[in-house]
Amino acid sequence: MATTAAAMAATSVVVLDRGNNTTCTINLHGATVVSWRVNNQEQLFVSKLASFDGKKAIRGGIPFVFPQFGPWSFGPQHGFARITRWHLERAPDRLHNGDVEAIFSLMDNEFTRSIWNYQFRITYRLILREKELHFHIGVYNPSKELSFSFNMLLHTYLKVPDVRRCQITGLHGCHFIDKTRENALYQEGREVVTVNEWTDRIYQHTPQEHVITNVVSGRKMRLHKYNFPDTVIWNPWIDRSREMSDFGDDEFPNMLCVEAGNVTSPVILLPGTAFEASQILQIIIEGNVSRKTKRNR
């Protein structure tokens, strides 16, 4: 039994290594991206109290939210994808241009059907580039009869030196649901959004691109998304941090969640059809104004 457990642990992490100390690490529990290092600098926040017991969702990195966002009457909050072991469909492979890709997949099984009785298949393709991390997602409904609806979101935890100094672009004029104020609907009037208190907002119909300032080493991060119409901004601040057993009381200044997803209007997937969405995280090097991310969507 112990041997089996050790073997499971040894195969629970997949590493994409591009060279030059640029790596991406994925835990098969939830297909959670738990590290993205560029020139040996970590870009993602993972709590020092995060659980890696293979049961609870990992607190930090980029958990995969599906088929529910938020509390769920049928099962666990944010759905089952982030707490289910995924399959490594294609091991890390170096492409002709030096980039490294890997493909993960999740299909319905006895556990998922006990909660949510639908057939589905998800493919999750990650590509590690020199200064970028690409996420390509496909959701397929193999049923011949049943449609299903779902939420999906990439719960990205960015590592930041001080969240109070970060600014987020691309939200001006967007309506948002403020979960800290009983889900009241507001319109964002600020040109750039800052976080100086408990923040939990679902911005609707957001543009395809956001830039977050003052991330690691004071740089900027570009988030480019396709088929993800909502953007969630979250930081638990002081009081909510104390309520989470897997999050340090003093960690909130060093993280900012900017999450691309389908939240307010679930995707309806007809029998035999597929849905695709993608995200690109790009570190902006000053002087590099390349827009090539749009061509690699």
Secondary structure, DSSP 8 states (H G I E B T S, - for coil): -HHHHHHHHHTSEEEEEEETTEEEEEETBTTEEEEEEETTEE-B-B-TT---SSSS--SBSB-EEBS-SS--SSSSTTBSGGGSB-EEEEEEEE-TTS-EEEEEEEE--HHHHHHS----EEEEEEEE-SSEEEEEEEEE---SS--EEEEEEE--EEE-S-GGG--B-S-TT-EEEEGGGTTEEEE---SSB---S-EEEEE-S--SEEEE-S-GGG-EEEEEEES--EEEEEE-HHHHHHH-TTS-TT-GGGEEEEEEEEEEEEEEE-TT-EEEEEEEEEEE-TT----GGGGG-
